[in-house]
Amino acid sequence: MTAKVDTEMTIEFNDRTVDFDERYRVIEHDVMQRIEGRVIGSSYGANSYTTKVQADQLAEVLALGPESLLLDIGSGAGWPGVYLARTTGCRVVLTDMTIEGLRVGASRMAREAIAGAAIGASGAALPIRDEALEAATCSDVFC
Amino acid sequence: MMRACHRVLEPGGRFAFFVIGAANDLSAAQRRRALEVGHLDAGPGYPALLDRAGFSAIDVVDVTEAYLATLASWYEAYEAEAAALEDLIGAEDFADRQTRRKRTLASIEDGVVRRFRVTARRPPTDQTE
């Protein structure tokens, strides 16, 4: 598969397709939570390689605080965006193409009283007004 | 996507991301191998792409060593829970994920695939628009 991003980067994958909605349907299962906790140190349905230590470094380099509004592109179920909101007090906007992942992330935000939104959208066509955010992040979205 | 991020960030806003990709200066065969395990070719590289999108203060940190350790940990944790995972996601999906992890681990160890943390900032006053 070949996909065009903006006008200057061609992303080439092999011919596989991954059903991320299917994957996110099982992420809250006990065994998945055990594995994620052991590998990443988190419990957010993470499928990237951003460890808890690296997520904490993101909070630093993005200078996140209670006044910040963070965009997490390709957030899946909210790692690291929701975690960063919980640890820094910032608000967070999750965006992804997997609605199942966003459903899990939005539920967690509601449970933990985290302010923000979850939006089904491509990172290349964000339905967000100009200059609305202080910070943006993504983990292993281009791969 | 970088242009989209630039647009939605306020002047002075920060962008930080992790990315996995083919290493620079690969032979054609090595590049094919990186792409076969599902990773992108960044072409001119992330600093150039960010610069074109209008970002400044661009910094790239190689985090491949941590990536190798984390991927190996995913592989080992899956092996340790193999029976439960085969029940949950199916034996075929389990085997597929583990096979891909092994191939990627070998590609990292051979220097074909790397992971980076990239940080950049939208300038407080844009010079590009």
Boltz contact constraints between the chains, C-beta under 6 A:
constraints:
  - contact:
      token1: [A, 5]
      token2: [B, 1]
      max_distance: 6.0
  - contact:
      token1: [A, 6]
      token2: [B, 3]
      max_distance: 6.0
  - contact:
      token1: [A, 9]
      token2: [B, 43]
      max_distance: 6.0
  - contact:
      token1: [A, 11]
      token2: [B, 40]
      max_distance: 6.0
  - contact:
      token1: [A, 12]
      token2: [B, 35]
      max_distance: 6.0
  - contact:
      token1: [A, 13]
      token2: [B, 38]
      max_distance: 6.0
  - contact:
      token1: [A, 14]
      token2: [B, 36]
      max_distance: 6.0
  - contact:
      token1: [A, 14]
      token2: [B, 38]
      max_distance: 6.0
  - contact:
      token1: [A, 26]
      token2: [B, 88]
      max_distance: 6.0
  - contact:
      token1: [A, 29]
      token2: [B, 88]
      max_distance: 6.0
  - contact:
      token1: [A, 31]
      token2: [B, 81]
      max_distance: 6.0
  - contact:
      token1: [A, 31]
      token2: [B, 84]
      max_distance: 6.0
  - contact:
      token1: [A, 35]
      token2: [B, 77]
      max_distance: 6.0
  - contact:
      token1: [A, 35]
      token2: [B, 81]
      max_distance: 6.0
  - contact:
      token1: [A, 38]
      token2: [B, 77]
      max_distance: 6.0
  - contact:
      token1: [A, 39]
      token2: [B, 73]
      max_distance: 6.0
  - contact:
      token1: [A, 39]
      token2: [B, 74]
      max_distance: 6.0
  - contact:
      token1: [A, 39]
      token2: [B, 77]
      max_distance: 6.0
  - contact:
      token1: [A, 49]
      token2: [B, 67]
      max_distance: 6.0
  - contact:
      token1: [A, 49]
      token2: [B, 70]
      max_distance: 6.0
  - contact:
      token1: [A, 50]
      token2: [B, 18]
      max_distance: 6.0
  - contact:
      token1: [A, 51]
      token2: [B, 70]
      max_distance: 6.0
  - contact:
      token1: [A, 58]
      token2: [B, 16]
      max_distance: 6.0
  - contact:
      token1: [A, 61]
      token2: [B, 16]
      max_distance: 6.0
  - contact:
      token1: [A, 61]
      token2: [B, 119]
      max_distance: 6.0
  - contact:
      token1: [A, 62]
      token2: [B, 14]
      max_distance: 6.0
  - contact:
      token1: [A, 62]
      token2: [B, 16]
      max_distance: 6.0
  - contact:
      token1: [A, 123]
      token2: [B, 1]
      max_distance: 6.0
  - contact:
      token1: [A, 124]
      token2: [B, 1]
      max_distance: 6.0
  - contact:
      token1: [A, 124]
      token2: [B, 4]
      max_distance: 6.0
  - contact:
      token1: [A, 126]
      token2: [B, 4]
      max_distance: 6.0
  - contact:
      token1: [A, 126]
      token2: [B, 8]
      max_distance: 6.0
  - contact:
      token1: [A, 128]
      token2: [B, 8]
      max_distance: 6.0
  - contact:
      token1: [A, 130]
      token2: [B, 7]
      max_distance: 6.0
  - contact:
      token1: [A, 131]
      token2: [B, 10]
      max_distance: 6.0
  - contact:
      token1: [A, 132]
      token2: [B, 8]
      max_distance: 6.0
  - contact:
      token1: [A, 133]
      token2: [B, 8]
      max_distance: 6.0
  - contact:
      token1: [A, 133]
      token2: [B, 9]
      max_distance: 6.0
  - contact:
      token1: [A, 134]
      token2: [B, 13]
      max_distance: 6.0
  - contact:
      token1: [A, 135]
      token2: [B, 14]
      max_distance: 6.0
  - contact:
      token1: [A, 136]
      token2: [B, 5]
      max_distance: 6.0
  - contact:
      token1: [A, 136]
      token2: [B, 15]
      max_distance: 6.0
  - contact:
      token1: [A, 137]
      token2: [B, 16]
      max_distance: 6.0
  - contact:
      token1: [A, 137]
      token2: [B, 17]
      max_distance: 6.0
  - contact:
      token1: [A, 138]
      token2: [B, 17]
      max_distance: 6.0
  - contact:
      token1: [A, 139]
      token2: [B, 18]
      max_distance: 6.0
  - contact:
      token1: [A, 140]
      token2: [B, 18]
      max_distance: 6.0
  - contact:
      token1: [A, 140]
      token2: [B, 20]
      max_distance: 6.0
  - contact:
      token1: [A, 142]
      token2: [B, 19]
      max_distance: 6.0
  - contact:
      token1: [A, 142]
      token2: [B, 40]
      max_distance: 6.0
  - contact:
      token1: [A, 143]
      token2: [B, 20]
      max_distance: 6.0
  - contact:
      token1: [A, 143]
      token2: [B, 39]
      max_distance: 6.0
  - contact:
      token1: [A, 143]
      token2: [B, 40]
      max_distance: 6.0
